[in-house]
């Protein structure tokens, strides 16, 4: 059960950053900066630029997928 906690926290962190949610409210500028940063990494991996691929990058799934593919 404790093993799932870091992923839940990381997924929640992604959602908050994607939506620009801060303790003081919603910060649209912060949201746009985060999206631009993450989507640039997704673009460099030659994946479609969408929220799902951005989440997979943030969680490390895209990197693992590429590493697994390169090992075969």
N, C-alpha and C positions, 0 to 999 in steps of 0.2 A: 504494500500500500504506500509506503514512504517513497518507493521508487517512482511512482507516478506524480508525486507532488511537484518536483522541479519542472516537469513538462507542463503541468497545469499552470504553474506560475508563469512560465515562459510564454505560453499561449495567451494568457490573460494580459501579460505585458505587451505582446504584439497587438492585441485588440485595442488596448488603451492608446498605444503609440499611433496605430493606424488611424484611429478616430480622433486623435489629438486631445484625449482626456487627461487633464492635469488636476491636481488638488484644488486649483483655483477655478476650474471650469474647463470649457472646451477651447483649445488653442488651435485655430485653423492653420496658422503658419507652421507650428510644430508638426502638425499632421502632414502637411505638404512636403516639408523637408524630409521627414522620415520616409514617406512614400517614394520620393525621388531617390533617396539613398538606397533603399532596398530594391526598388525596381531597376536601378542601374546594375546592381549585382546580378539580378535575374536576367537582365538583357545580356550581360557578358557570358552567361551560361547558355545563351541561345534558347531560352524558354519563352513562351508567351507571357506578356506583361499583364498579369492579373493578380488579384488578391490571394488566390489559392497558391499560386507559385511563390508569391512573396512570403506567405506563411510557411510554406515548405522550406524555403531558403532560411528563414529565421529560426526554424526548429532544427535545421541541420539535415533535413531529409534529402534535399537536392544534392548537397555535397556528398552524402553517403551513397546516393544512387550513382553519381558519377564515379566515385571511387570504386564501387562494386563493379561497374561496367568496365573500368580500366583494368581491373585485376584479372579479367577473363580474356 
